[in-house]
Every structure is written in structure tokens, then in C-alpha cells.
């Protein structure tokens, strides 16, 4: 959950470069391993990137908080 939450910051704060490099690396690996048909990545618009970032940020924050309280309940017992 924390990784998803932290990963969302990349969508919120980064420019196109970091995200595009990640997508191209994933597509290259899929094409090299012949997992899927040959595809071409498309860049997300600024609005789409912000929506993805906010969604991941909110869901990751909720999941991280839930995991913290669950661990606390288990530890206290």
C-alpha cells in the first residue's frame, strides 16, 4: 500500500519523462518476451496523469492507513 501511495507522487509531481520511460521500459520488456502483440505507448495528457496520480494517492493513503491500524490492532492484541 505504501509503494502505491509513494508511486502516485510520481504521477502528481513528475513531468512526462519519468512516466514515459517507465512505460517504454515495460513495453520493451513485453515485446522482447513476446508476452503481448507489438504495441506503441501513448503519452498521457496532463489531466489524465493528474487523475491517475490523485486516484493512486487517495487509494494508497487509505490502504496505508488501514494497514497501519490493522498492524496496531494485531500488535496490541
C-alpha positions as CSV (number, residue, x, y, z in Angstrom):
1,X,0.0,0.0,0.0
2,X,2.8,2.4,0.8
3,X,4.5,1.7,-2.5
4,X,1.3,2.5,-4.4
5,X,0.9,5.7,-2.3
6,X,4.5,6.7,-2.9
7,X,4.4,5.8,-6.6
8,X,1.4,8.1,-7.0
9,X,3.6,11.1,-6.2
10,X,5.5,10.4,-9.5
11,X,2.2,10.9,-11.4
12,X,1.5,14.1,-9.5
13,X,4.8,15.8,-9.5
14,X,6.9,14.5,-12.4
15,X,6.9,15.7,-15.9
16,X,6.3,13.4,-18.9
17,X,9.9,12.0,-18.9
18,X,9.9,9.6,-15.9
19,X,6.4,8.2,-16.7
20,X,7.2,7.8,-20.4
21,X,10.5,6.0,-19.6
22,X,8.7,3.6,-17.3
23,X,6.0,2.8,-19.9
24,X,8.6,2.4,-22.7
25,X,10.6,0.0,-20.5
26,X,7.6,-2.1,-19.7
27,X,6.5,-2.2,-23.4
28,X,10.1,-3.1,-24.4
29,X,10.1,-6.0,-21.9
30,X,6.7,-7.3,-23.1
31,X,7.8,-7.1,-26.8
32,X,11.2,-8.8,-26.1
33,X,9.5,-11.6,-24.2
34,X,6.7,-11.8,-26.7
35,X,4.1,-11.6,-24.0
36,X,1.7,-9.4,-26.0
37,X,1.4,-8.2,-29.6
38,X,3.6,-5.3,-30.6
39,X,2.2,-2.1,-29.1
40,X,3.2,1.5,-29.2
41,X,2.9,3.5,-25.9
42,X,1.0,6.7,-25.9
43,X,1.7,9.5,-23.5
44,X,-1.0,10.5,-21.0
45,X,-2.3,14.0,-21.1
46,X,-1.7,16.3,-18.2
47,X,-5.3,15.9,-17.0
48,X,-5.1,12.1,-17.3
49,X,-1.8,12.0,-15.4
50,X,-3.3,14.1,-12.6
51,X,-6.4,11.8,-12.4
52,X,-4.2,8.7,-12.2
53,X,-2.0,10.4,-9.6
54,X,-4.8,11.6,-7.4
55,X,-6.6,8.2,-7.6
56,X,-3.4,6.3,-6.6
57,X,-2.6,8.8,-3.9
58,X,-6.1,8.5,-2.3
59,X,-6.3,4.7,-2.5
60,X,-2.7,4.3,-1.4
61,X,-3.3,6.6,1.5
62,X,-6.4,4.8,2.6
63,X,-4.7,1.4,2.2
64,X,-1.6,2.5,4.1
65,X,-3.7,3.9,7.0
66,X,-5.8,0.7,7.1
67,X,-2.7,-1.4,7.2
68,X,-1.2,0.7,10.0
69,X,-4.3,0.3,12.1
70,X,-4.6,-3.4,11.4
71,X,-1.0,-3.9,12.4
72,X,-1.6,-1.9,15.5
73,X,-4.6,-3.9,16.5
74,X,-2.8,-7.2,15.9
75,X,0.3,-5.9,17.9
76,X,-1.8,-4.7,20.8
77,X,-3.8,-7.8,20.6
